[in-house]
Amino acid sequence: MTKTSIYGIKNCDTMKKAFKWLEANNIIYEFHDYKKQAPDEAILKQTIAAHGWENVINCRGTTWRNLSDDVQNAMDGDSALQTARDNPSIIKRPLLMYEGESYLGFKEEQYMQIFAT
């Protein structure tokens, strides 16, 4: 059986939608709550490499707006990794890992494709 992991914050509305979909479709998953455990650096590196920091870092949220202009303007892959480690709530949610691939956000159609048998 392939391990499915989902990363994020439990009370996030988008996370709740993803949980509900996974449970309704009998997908067994492991949840990593950023409020309780730091993000996995290897997963962050892989996700930034696959999707680009611009897609991994949520530039529309409060955490981004609270960063200094200097930090925002100098953002690149390396600084995005450090920023995500220091401020996990800035990572786009959910971050889904399935069969070694990372997926960002929740869209029912995308999840249907990911878990199609």
Secondary structure as the mmCIF struct_conf table of DSSP 4:
data_model
#
loop_
_struct_conf.conf_type_id
_struct_conf.id
_struct_conf.beg_label_comp_id
_struct_conf.beg_label_asym_id
_struct_conf.beg_label_seq_id
_struct_conf.end_label_comp_id
_struct_conf.end_label_asym_id
_struct_conf.end_label_seq_id
STRN STRN1 THR A 4 GLY A 8
TURN_TY1_P TURN_TY1_P1 LYS A 10 ASN A 11
HELX_RH_AL_P HELX_RH_AL_P1 ASP A 13 ALA A 24
TURN_TY1_P TURN_TY1_P2 ASN A 25 ASN A 26
STRN STRN2 GLU A 30 ASP A 33
TURN_TY1_P TURN_TY1_P3 TYR A 34 LYS A 36
BEND BEND1 GLN A 37 GLN A 37
HELX_LH_PP_P HELX_LH_PP_P1 ALA A 38 ASP A 40
HELX_RH_AL_P HELX_RH_AL_P2 GLU A 41 HIS A 51
HELX_RH_AL_P HELX_RH_AL_P3 TRP A 53 VAL A 56
STRN STRN3 ILE A 57 ILE A 57
TURN_TY1_P TURN_TY1_P4 CYS A 59 ARG A 60
BEND BEND2 GLY A 61 GLY A 61
HELX_RH_AL_P HELX_RH_AL_P4 THR A 62 ARG A 65
TURN_TY1_P TURN_TY1_P5 ASN A 66 ASN A 66
BEND BEND3 LEU A 67 LEU A 67
HELX_RH_AL_P HELX_RH_AL_P5 ASP A 69 ASN A 73
TURN_TY1_P TURN_TY1_P6 ALA A 74 ALA A 74
HELX_RH_AL_P HELX_RH_AL_P6 GLY A 77 ASP A 86
HELX_RH_3T_P HELX_RH_3T_P1 PRO A 88 ILE A 90
STRN STRN4 ILE A 91 ILE A 91
BEND BEND4 ARG A 93 ARG A 93
STRN STRN5 LEU A 95 TYR A 98
TURN_TY1_P TURN_TY1_P7 GLU A 99 GLY A 100
STRN STRN6 GLU A 101 LEU A 104
BEND BEND5 GLY A 105 GLY A 105
HELX_RH_AL_P HELX_RH_AL_P7 GLU A 108 ILE A 114
TURN_TY1_P TURN_TY1_P8 PHE A 115 PHE A 115
#
